[in-house]
Amino acid sequence: MESAYDRMQAVMNYATSRISHNKPCVGREELEALRQVFARHWLIKGEEAEKLEHTVARLVGVKYALAVNSGLSALHLALLSLGVTKGDQVILPTYTCVALLHAVNYVGAVPILVDSSKEGFNMDPVLVSKRCSKRTKAIIVPHTFGFPAAIDRILQLRVPVIEDCAQGLGSTYLGKPLGSFGDISVFSFYATKVVATGQGGMLATNNKRYFQTACDLVHPGIGATYRARYNYLMPDVAAAIGNSQLPKLRSFISRRKAIAASYRAVLQKKSSLSFVPGKKDTHVNHFRFIIRFRNEGARDTARKVLLKKGIASIPPISRDELLHRLLKLPDHSFPYAERLAETALSLPIYPCLRDTEVGRIVRALHSLPL
Ligand SMILES: Cc1ncc(COP(=O)(O)O)c(C=O)c1O
């Protein structure tokens, strides 16, 4: 008879052989960088965070960068730097990370939600222009799953744009790196992002006034007149991890690209699935590999089949996470985002996914009843 120990062992074997949907890819370089931070006995913001700021500014091609403790903090500071305040309107997509809504709420602004475009995951620029008014003080434009949004069209509206590159580091659009388009751009270095610091973020801009305002809001000093400050700075412990990760950005993306190619080779033969078509003038970082199914049932069945084979996959944004649902707005006003929430499935794709694991996933995809 199977003992409790055997059962536990079986569970553990299953757990260890299970391919997780995402995983931070850290190793010897990151450990060595941390050792050096420890040796310096300087854990708070210092030379490591400053180095990360310079590297990101250079990579994106902007003048100023401020390292902070999360993408959400960067979004909050961006709105404050643009002077967005109570009652102002901010346009953002419904199909996105809830952090965007939190940031808008932090400053007491009114969120104006926009549906996704028919073809992809990003918000529809035509709908953005329709919702733009005198009360619009900012538009937050995320590059969802690393796919560049039509930010050039949104910039034509002449409203300050916060370019959200939390998922877009390393992608390019119209020959330029993402993060170089917005009045302010923000990044996230959360554990499972393209480049990680554990938790962390960055605000980047060419505008000295915005940058100075953001710096003043996080600087720990008191100043001549009292002003509430935010404890948002990135500690060197986190920045050191980021400084070890950033030089690997190219190789990380190449590895992601190779994995994506393996999945595509199998899935292209399945006529009931679709992908986001590649666009001219665009290089993507393959932050996510998303399959679109014909309907929710087919998506959920595929997910169960994969799980039985020890492969985790997730709906990248579920219905309950759609911002219009959180705000209790009618579903029928956001049909494309609803459809994405029902039909999209995200597969494991990260640089430290082993060849054997990729092989297992490819074989499992091959066997999907589609
Ligand atoms: C598009 C987008 N913006 C902002 C954030 C917030 O970043 P963080 O988790 O670092 O606060 C995320 C986080 O996942 C995100 O996906």
Ligand as a Chemical Component Dictionary entry (heavy atoms), coordinates in Angstrom:
data_LIG
# 
_chem_comp.id                   LIG 
_chem_comp.type                 NON-POLYMER 
_chem_comp.pdbx_formal_charge   0 
_chem_comp.three_letter_code    LIG 
# 
loop_
_chem_comp_atom.comp_id 
_chem_comp_atom.atom_id 
_chem_comp_atom.alt_atom_id 
_chem_comp_atom.type_symbol 
_chem_comp_atom.charge 
_chem_comp_atom.model_Cartn_x 
_chem_comp_atom.model_Cartn_y 
_chem_comp_atom.model_Cartn_z 
_chem_comp_atom.pdbx_ordinal 
LIG C1 C1 C 0 1.910 46.815 -17.785 1  
LIG C2 C2 C 0 2.348 46.904 -16.353 2  
LIG N1 N1 N 0 2.500 48.110 -15.788 3  
LIG C3 C3 C 0 2.907 48.232 -14.514 4  
LIG C4 C4 C 0 3.167 47.148 -13.734 5  
LIG C5 C5 C 0 3.564 47.319 -12.307 6  
LIG O1 O1 O 0 4.865 46.892 -12.057 7  
LIG P1 P1 P 0 5.322 46.395 -10.606 8  
LIG O2 O2 O 0 4.785 45.024 -10.422 9  
LIG O3 O3 O 0 6.800 46.448 -10.662 10 
LIG O4 O4 O 0 4.745 47.362 -9.624  11 
LIG C6 C6 C 0 3.043 45.876 -14.276 12 
LIG C7 C7 C 0 3.326 44.704 -13.431 13 
LIG O5 O5 O 0 3.210 43.596 -13.698 14 
LIG C8 C8 C 0 2.609 45.745 -15.628 15 
LIG O6 O6 O 0 2.462 44.539 -16.188 16 
# 
loop_
_chem_comp_bond.comp_id 
_chem_comp_bond.atom_id_1 
_chem_comp_bond.atom_id_2 
_chem_comp_bond.value_order 
_chem_comp_bond.pdbx_ordinal 
LIG C1 C2 SING 1  
LIG C2 N1 SING 2  
LIG C2 C8 DOUB 3  
LIG N1 C3 DOUB 4  
LIG C3 C4 SING 5  
LIG C4 C5 SING 6  
LIG C4 C6 DOUB 7  
LIG C5 O1 SING 8  
LIG O1 P1 SING 9  
LIG P1 O2 DOUB 10 
LIG P1 O3 SING 11 
LIG P1 O4 SING 12 
LIG C6 C7 SING 13 
LIG C6 C8 SING 14 
LIG C7 O5 DOUB 15 
LIG C8 O6 SING 16 
# 
